[in-house]
C-alpha cells in the first residue's frame, strides 16, 4: 500500500497502463511538463513525459474540438487515448464528437468499430465563475453509448481509471477540482489522501459503495457532495437522525440495487449532487425509484442540488448556490417530518 492523493492516484494509473499497453497515450493542453510545462491544468500528468516522451504525451493546441476529434479518430484506429481537459466546461466544445461520433460509432457499425477512449474532465465550483465551474454529469448520462464515472477517493481514482482505459467504450471521467489534493490548492479543498494498493487492480463499473451505514435516510451523493453528506450525517446523528451515505462511483452504469437495498432499511431517499436541480442525474435516480420501488418509500424523494442559475463568481454567492452541509442537514430534517 501507498498513501497518496487523487492526483497521484490518477498519475499512477496512467503510468501503469501506459507501461502495460503501448497503445495507450495521453493528449491535451500543456499536459507535458517538459520545457517548463505544468503537466496539465491540475498536474495529473506531471512527470510522465520523462518516461514516455513526445510520442505518447502529446501537447495540443488550445482547441478542444481538435482534442476530441483526434481522440475519437485515434481510438477508432486501434489505440487507447486518454484526453485531458483543463476544465470540464469545455466539453461543450466537443459535443458533436462525443455525442454523435464517439457514442454512436459502435452502434452504427454493428459492433465492428470500437471507440476505446477516455475523456478526463475537472468539474465543480471553485471561485472561477460561470464558465469554469459547472458539474456536467447530467448532460452525458443522457447519451447512450457513453459511460460516466466520478471517483471521489484515491483508491477509486486509480481503480476506476484503469477500468476506463481498458474499456472498449468511450468513458467520461469527472474529477472534482476540490478533491484532487495536488500542488494546485483550491479554495475550500478537502484532503482525500488515502491508501492505494501498489499492485495492479481495477474497480468494476456499476458498483456503488456504502460510505456510512444508517437506518433513517438513504443519501446518494457523488464527488464533493459525498463528503458534505458524510459531514451532514455526523451532525444529524447527534439529533437522532441516522443517515446511510452511498457513493455511486459510476453514474453510467448505475448501481440501483445498492440504493434499493438501503431503502428497504430506511424508507427515505435523498439525492445530493452539484449538478443542477433541473434534470440533474439525480432526477433519473428519483424517477427510477418512483417507477420501480415506490412502495419502499415512507416519504417523497428529496433532491438537494445546485440552484438553476449560472455559477456566480463571488465566493459568498457561489457558496449559497452550491449545496452546503447546512442545506443537506436542513433537507434531512424536513424529510424526517414528511
C-alpha positions as CSV (number, residue, x, y, z in Angstrom):
1,X,0.0,0.0,0.0
2,X,1.0,3.6,-0.7
3,X,-0.6,6.8,0.7
4,X,-1.5,9.3,-2.0
5,X,-3.8,12.0,-3.2
6,X,-6.3,11.6,-6.0
7,X,-3.9,13.5,-8.4
8,X,-1.1,11.0,-7.5
9,X,-3.5,8.0,-7.9
10,X,-4.6,9.2,-11.3
11,X,-1.0,9.7,-12.4
12,X,0.0,6.3,-11.1
13,X,-2.9,4.7,-13.0
14,X,-2.0,6.4,-16.3
15,X,1.7,5.4,-15.9
16,X,0.9,1.8,-15.2
17,X,-1.5,1.5,-18.1
18,X,1.0,3.1,-20.5
19,X,3.6,0.6,-19.4
20,X,1.2,-2.3,-19.7
21,X,-0.2,-1.3,-23.1
22,X,1.8,0.6,-25.7
23,X,-1.3,1.7,-27.5
24,X,-2.3,3.9,-24.5
25,X,-1.2,7.6,-24.9
26,X,-2.2,11.0,-23.5
27,X,-3.2,14.2,-25.3
28,X,-4.3,17.6,-24.1
29,X,-3.3,21.2,-23.5
30,X,0.0,21.6,-21.6
31,X,0.0,18.0,-20.3
32,X,3.7,17.6,-20.8
33,X,5.9,19.1,-18.1
34,X,8.9,19.3,-20.5
35,X,10.3,22.7,-21.2
36,X,8.6,24.4,-18.3
37,X,5.1,22.9,-18.8
38,X,2.8,22.2,-15.9
39,X,1.7,18.6,-16.6
40,X,-2.0,19.5,-17.2
41,X,-4.1,22.2,-15.5
42,X,-4.0,20.2,-12.3
43,X,-0.7,18.4,-12.8
44,X,-2.2,15.0,-13.2
45,X,0.3,14.1,-16.0
46,X,3.3,15.7,-14.4
47,X,6.4,13.6,-14.8
48,X,5.1,11.3,-17.4
49,X,6.9,12.9,-20.3
50,X,10.3,12.0,-18.9
51,X,9.4,8.3,-19.3
52,X,7.1,8.2,-22.3
53,X,8.3,11.2,-24.4
54,X,6.7,13.3,-27.0
55,X,5.0,10.5,-29.0
56,X,2.9,9.4,-26.0
57,X,2.5,12.6,-24.0
58,X,1.1,14.9,-26.7
59,X,0.7,18.6,-26.1
60,X,-2.1,20.0,-28.3
61,X,-3.1,23.5,-29.4
62,X,-5.8,25.3,-27.3
63,X,-8.5,23.6,-29.3
64,X,-10.9,21.3,-27.5
65,X,-12.6,20.4,-30.8
66,X,-9.2,19.2,-32.0
67,X,-8.6,17.1,-28.9
68,X,-11.9,15.3,-29.2
69,X,-11.6,14.7,-32.9
70,X,-8.1,13.4,-32.5
71,X,-9.1,11.1,-29.6
72,X,-12.1,9.7,-31.4
73,X,-10.1,9.0,-34.6
74,X,-7.2,7.5,-32.7
75,X,-9.5,5.2,-30.7
76,X,-11.3,4.1,-33.9
77,X,-7.9,3.3,-35.4
78,X,-6.8,0.9,-32.7
79,X,-5.2,3.0,-29.9
80,X,-6.4,4.0,-26.5
81,X,-6.2,7.7,-26.0
82,X,-6.6,9.5,-22.7
83,X,-7.7,13.0,-23.4
84,X,-7.2,15.7,-20.7
85,X,-9.4,18.8,-20.4
86,X,-8.4,21.8,-18.4
87,X,-12.0,22.4,-17.3
88,X,-15.0,20.2,-17.8
89,X,-17.0,23.2,-19.1
90,X,-15.0,22.9,-22.4
91,X,-16.8,19.6,-23.1
92,X,-19.4,21.8,-24.8
93,X,-16.8,22.5,-27.5
94,X,-16.7,18.7,-28.1
95,X,-20.4,17.8,-28.2
96,X,-20.5,16.7,-31.8
97,X,-17.5,14.4,-31.5
98,X,-18.5,13.0,-28.1
99,X,-22.3,12.6,-28.7
100,X,-22.5,12.0,-32.5
101,X,-19.2,10.2,-33.1
102,X,-17.7,8.5,-30.0
103,X,-21.0,7.4,-28.5
104,X,-22.5,6.1,-31.8
105,X,-19.8,4.5,-33.9
106,X,-20.0,1.1,-32.3
107,X,-23.8,1.0,-32.8
108,X,-23.7,2.4,-36.3
109,X,-21.1,-0.2,-37.4
110,X,-22.8,-3.2,-35.9
111,X,-20.1,-3.6,-33.3
112,X,-17.2,-3.6,-35.8
113,X,-15.8,-0.2,-34.8
114,X,-14.9,0.4,-31.2
115,X,-14.0,3.7,-29.6
116,X,-11.9,2.9,-26.5
117,X,-11.1,6.4,-25.4
118,X,-11.1,8.2,-22.0
119,X,-12.0,11.8,-21.5
120,X,-10.9,13.3,-18.2
121,X,-12.8,16.4,-17.1
122,X,-12.4,18.5,-13.9
123,X,-15.7,19.7,-12.6
124,X,-17.2,21.7,-9.7
125,X,-17.4,25.3,-8.5
126,X,-14.1,26.7,-7.2
127,X,-14.4,30.5,-7.5
128,X,-13.7,30.6,-11.2
129,X,-17.0,31.9,-12.4
130,X,-19.8,30.6,-14.6
131,X,-17.7,29.2,-17.5
132,X,-15.2,27.2,-15.3
133,X,-17.4,25.8,-12.6
134,X,-20.1,23.6,-13.9
135,X,-20.9,20.0,-13.0
136,X,-21.9,18.4,-16.3
137,X,-22.7,14.8,-15.4
138,X,-26.4,15.1,-16.3
139,X,-25.6,16.1,-19.9
140,X,-23.7,12.9,-20.6
141,X,-25.6,10.4,-18.6
142,X,-28.3,11.2,-21.1
143,X,-26.2,9.9,-24.1
144,X,-26.5,6.2,-24.9
145,X,-23.1,4.8,-25.7
146,X,-21.1,6.8,-23.2
147,X,-20.0,5.6,-19.7
148,X,-19.8,8.1,-16.9
149,X,-17.7,7.7,-13.8
150,X,-16.9,10.0,-10.9
151,X,-14.2,8.8,-8.5
152,X,-14.1,10.6,-5.1
153,X,-11.2,8.7,-3.4
154,X,-7.7,8.0,-4.3
155,X,-8.4,4.2,-4.2
156,X,-11.3,4.7,-6.6
157,X,-9.4,7.1,-8.8
158,X,-6.7,4.6,-9.7
159,X,-9.0,1.5,-10.0
160,X,-11.8,3.2,-11.9
161,X,-9.4,5.0,-14.3
162,X,-7.7,1.7,-15.1
163,X,-11.0,0.1,-15.9
164,X,-11.9,3.1,-18.1
165,X,-8.6,2.8,-20.1
166,X,-9.2,-0.9,-20.6
167,X,-12.9,-0.5,-21.6
168,X,-13.7,-0.7,-25.3
169,X,-16.3,2.1,-25.0
170,X,-15.8,5.9,-24.6
171,X,-15.7,6.8,-20.9
172,X,-16.0,10.2,-19.3
173,X,-14.2,10.6,-16.0
174,X,-15.5,13.5,-13.9
175,X,-13.0,14.6,-11.3
176,X,-13.8,17.3,-8.7
177,X,-11.3,20.2,-8.5
178,X,-11.6,20.4,-4.7
179,X,-10.7,16.7,-4.3
180,X,-7.5,16.5,-6.3
181,X,-5.1,17.2,-3.4
182,X,-2.3,18.3,-5.7
183,X,0.1,21.1,-5.6
184,X,-2.5,23.4,-7.1
185,X,-4.5,24.1,-3.9
186,X,-8.2,25.1,-4.4
187,X,-10.1,27.3,-2.0
188,X,-12.1,25.0,0.2
189,X,-10.4,21.9,-1.0
190,X,-10.6,18.7,1.1
191,X,-7.9,16.3,2.0
192,X,-8.6,13.0,0.2
193,X,-5.3,11.3,0.9
194,X,-5.9,7.5,1.2
195,X,-4.3,4.2,0.9
196,X,-3.9,2.8,-2.6
197,X,-2.6,-0.7,-3.5
198,X,0.8,-0.7,-5.2
199,X,-0.2,-3.8,-7.3
200,X,-2.4,-3.7,-10.3
201,X,-6.2,-3.6,-9.6
202,X,-9.3,-2.4,-11.3
203,X,-12.8,-1.5,-10.0
204,X,-15.8,-2.7,-12.0
205,X,-18.2,-0.1,-13.2
206,X,-21.7,-0.2,-11.7
207,X,-20.8,-1.0,-8.1
208,X,-21.7,1.7,-5.5
209,X,-20.1,1.9,-2.1
210,X,-21.9,2.5,1.2
211,X,-19.6,5.1,2.9
212,X,-21.6,5.2,6.1
213,X,-24.4,2.9,7.4
214,X,-27.6,4.3,8.8
215,X,-31.3,3.4,9.3
216,X,-33.4,6.6,8.8
217,X,-32.4,8.2,5.5
218,X,-30.5,6.9,2.4
219,X,-28.3,9.7,0.9
220,X,-26.9,9.1,-2.5
221,X,-24.2,11.6,-3.3
222,X,-21.1,11.8,-5.6
223,X,-17.8,13.6,-5.6
224,X,-17.6,16.6,-3.2
225,X,-21.2,16.2,-2.2
226,X,-20.5,12.7,-0.9
227,X,-18.0,14.3,1.6
228,X,-20.5,17.0,2.5
229,X,-23.2,14.4,3.0
230,X,-20.9,12.5,5.4
231,X,-20.3,15.7,7.4
232,X,-24.0,16.3,7.5
233,X,-24.6,12.8,8.6
234,X,-22.3,13.3,11.5
235,X,-24.3,16.4,12.6
236,X,-27.6,14.6,12.1
237,X,-26.5,11.7,14.2
238,X,-26.3,14.0,17.2
239,X,-30.0,14.8,16.6
240,X,-31.0,11.2,16.5
241,X,-31.2,11.0,12.7
242,X,-29.2,8.1,11.2
243,X,-28.2,8.5,7.6
244,X,-26.8,5.9,5.2
245,X,-24.5,7.6,2.7
246,X,-24.0,5.9,-0.7
247,X,-21.3,6.9,-3.2
248,X,-22.4,5.7,-6.6
249,X,-18.9,5.9,-8.1
250,X,-20.2,5.4,-11.6
251,X,-23.3,7.1,-13.0
252,X,-23.5,5.0,-16.2
253,X,-23.8,2.2,-15.4
254,X,-25.6,3.0,-12.2
255,X,-26.0,0.6,-9.2
256,X,-29.7,0.8,-8.3
257,X,-29.6,-2.4,-6.3
258,X,-27.4,-0.9,-3.6
259,X,-29.8,2.0,-3.3
260,X,-32.8,-0.3,-3.2
261,X,-31.2,-2.5,-0.5
262,X,-30.6,0.6,1.6
263,X,-34.2,1.9,1.1
264,X,-35.5,-1.4,2.4
265,X,-34.0,-0.3,5.8
266,X,-34.6,3.5,5.7
267,X,-37.7,4.1,3.6
268,X,-36.4,7.6,2.8
269,X,-34.3,8.8,-0.1
270,X,-32.3,12.0,-0.5
271,X,-30.1,12.6,-3.6
272,X,-27.3,15.2,-3.3
273,X,-25.3,16.5,-6.2
274,X,-23.6,19.6,-7.5
275,X,-25.2,19.1,-10.9
276,X,-28.3,21.4,-11.5
277,X,-31.6,20.5,-9.9
278,X,-33.5,20.6,-13.2
279,X,-32.7,17.3,-15.0
280,X,-29.5,16.6,-13.0
281,X,-28.5,13.0,-12.7
282,X,-30.5,12.7,-9.5
283,X,-33.7,13.2,-11.4
284,X,-33.1,9.9,-13.2
285,X,-32.4,8.1,-10.0
286,X,-35.5,9.5,-8.4
287,X,-37.6,8.6,-11.4
288,X,-36.3,5.0,-11.4
289,X,-37.1,4.5,-7.7
290,X,-40.5,6.1,-8.1
291,X,-41.3,3.8,-11.0
292,X,-39.9,0.6,-9.7
293,X,-39.8,0.7,-5.9
294,X,-42.2,3.4,-4.8
295,X,-43.7,1.1,-2.1
296,X,-40.4,1.2,-0.2
297,X,-40.8,4.9,0.3
298,X,-42.3,6.4,3.5
299,X,-41.8,10.0,2.3
300,X,-41.4,11.8,-1.0
301,X,-37.9,11.7,-2.6
302,X,-35.8,14.7,-1.7
303,X,-33.1,16.3,-4.0
304,X,-30.5,18.7,-2.9
305,X,-28.7,20.3,-5.8
306,X,-27.1,23.4,-7.2
307,X,-29.8,26.0,-7.9
308,X,-30.7,26.5,-11.5
309,X,-28.6,29.6,-12.1
310,X,-25.2,30.1,-13.7
311,X,-22.5,29.6,-11.0
312,X,-21.7,33.1,-9.6
313,X,-18.1,34.4,-9.4
314,X,-18.5,36.0,-5.9
315,X,-17.5,33.4,-3.3
316,X,-20.3,34.2,-1.0
317,X,-22.8,33.7,-3.8
318,X,-21.1,30.5,-5.1
319,X,-21.4,29.1,-1.6
320,X,-25.1,29.9,-1.5
321,X,-25.8,28.3,-4.9
322,X,-23.9,25.1,-4.4
323,X,-25.3,22.6,-1.8
324,X,-23.8,23.1,1.6
325,X,-23.6,20.9,4.7
326,X,-26.2,23.0,6.3
327,X,-28.6,22.7,3.3
328,X,-28.2,18.9,3.4
329,X,-28.9,18.9,7.2
330,X,-32.0,21.0,6.8
331,X,-33.2,18.8,3.9
332,X,-32.8,15.7,6.1
333,X,-34.8,17.3,8.9
334,X,-37.6,18.1,6.6
335,X,-37.5,14.6,5.1
336,X,-37.9,13.0,8.5
337,X,-41.0,15.1,9.1
338,X,-42.6,14.3,5.7
